Amino acid sequence: GIHAAWEKPLPHNLSLAAWKSGRKLSRAAAHTATTAGLADVLNSITEARLHGYVEHLSYDSWNQRARSRYVFRSETVDSAAAYISDALLGGLEPIGGTVRLVPFKMPPALFPKNFGGDTATFAPMNIVGRLAGSDPDAGTWIVSAHYDAIVLDSRQPGWDGMADPAPGADDNATGVAAVLETARALVKGYQE
């Protein structure tokens, strides 16, 4: 499926390499700083923000109906991609990060029979946010989730992905919410 990803080298105070080498801090102090830094990042994640991301991706409150993120409905997937990339960009860009939309091709066998577009030019987007860390030797975090959706009945007669909703709260708005909230929390930790 389509993925929203955020990759970031670890900051020094969360780095296993820094902890092992004891740079700037003794091993005990580095371990304590790493644990405290990670705890601060994790404690800044809230259920309300996670719920807000899932609701926005899955439900259109203005029109009071479920959204669809079915991969072959570009008008709905493009809207989700714009929301996700804007959320990432809002946090990353002010501190030197980037967000890229990376197109990819779908194998022709995956297209539904009633797909109305051009299968040769149809290219959904992966979303990649990147922020360089303070320690290039510390490693890289990659957090990802697919943001397209289908419904459990999609393989049943009568479900039409081109017309029926595929809100995908569990497939995979929750994963995207985790990516966005992890990025937000780590950017907050990066700024401190």
ABEGO torsion letter per residue (X at the ends): XBBBBBBBBBBAAABAAAAAAGBGBBAAAAAAAAAAAAAAAAAABBAAAAAAAAAAAABBAAAGBBBBABAABAAAAAAAAAAAAAAAAAAAAAAGBBBBBBBBBBBAAABBAABABBAAABBBBBBBBBBBBABAAAEBBBBBBBABBBBAAAABBGBBAAABBBAGAAOAAAAAAAAAAAAAAAAAAAAX
